[in-house]
Amino acid sequence: MAEIHSLAYAGFGVSDLDKWQWLATDIIGMQVASRDEQGLTLRMDEYAQRFFLEKNPIDDILVAGWQLRSEQELESYVAELRDKGVQIEPLSRELLQRRRVEKAYSCQDPNGFTHEFFFGHAEAGLNDVFHSTVLKGGFVTGELGIGHILPFAKNGPQTVKFYTDVLKLRVSDYIREEVQPGMVVDATFFHTATGRHHSIATAQAPAPKVLNHFMVQVQNMDDVGMAYDRCVKAGVPIILELGHHPNDKTFSFYAQTPSGFNFEMGWGGVVIDDRHWEVKAFSKMSDWGHKRNIVL
């Protein structure tokens, strides 16, 4: 049966393109692919586009882009969604050109953003090699996709059911942490066929934005530390200090984007082999570090 290959792109609506371009290139280490009146697109590797930013005062996630391996798999997957009663529509030719993909469909998430399913990404070309001006190494992408996103859930059980039963994502594990007396954060983590520990995670929480954070993973541990130093020097608010997660084994920190949601930059991370994977429940989001800072 057809299933999602990876989280291949994400799109945000942002109010300040200039600040975002600076953060994405000079702090995180991405490369601008194109910019026009409608927005900005960013590269992390040989793909022509990994993130797109649209001029939009929402300052939140707009789109999660999920890749399938072929047109046949895409059509089979979409047929399954329709059989389950999901309202799913093809993308227009104009949107396909902006996404740099051959064919795609979209449906709505219960929490207020769009999922797009596609095949046939555009490559940047041999004469247009990805180049970061700040990274020592590169990003961990390829079969594993861009990293992960964590949108909040308005209704936790409904959202988990949508991701497992409708999108057919696989549960990796759970973290249920009592963050203060009587208040438990219940997070569920999901992976795709290629096994990045999680491409999406969710937890129910009252929040002004849908997206809590997106994460990118680097090949060299030093790039996490150097990005942290760049944030401190530039005055980018650090939300969670350097630390380590118990479930995906990632070393990382979190900082605030110009849109108010966060980004995580990490190194390490588990790749799941479902033949040997055991789903577990953890009681801590971090087993050391990740001290929370209050942003005024």
Secondary structure, 3 states (H helix, E strand, C coil): CCCCCEEEEEEEEECCHHHHHHHHHHHHCCEEEEEECCEEEEECCCECCCEEEEECCCCEEEEEEEECCCHHHHHHHHHHHHHCCCCCEECCHHHHHHHCEEEEEEEECCCCCEEEEEEEECECCCCCCCCCCCCCCCECCHHHCCCEEEEEECCHHHHHHHHHHHCCCEEEEEEEEEEECCEEEEEEEEECCCCECCCEEEEECCCCCCEEEEEEEECCHHHHHHHHHHHHHHCCCEEEEEEECCCCCEEEEEEECCCCCEEEEEEECCECCCCCCCCEEECCCCCEECCECCCC
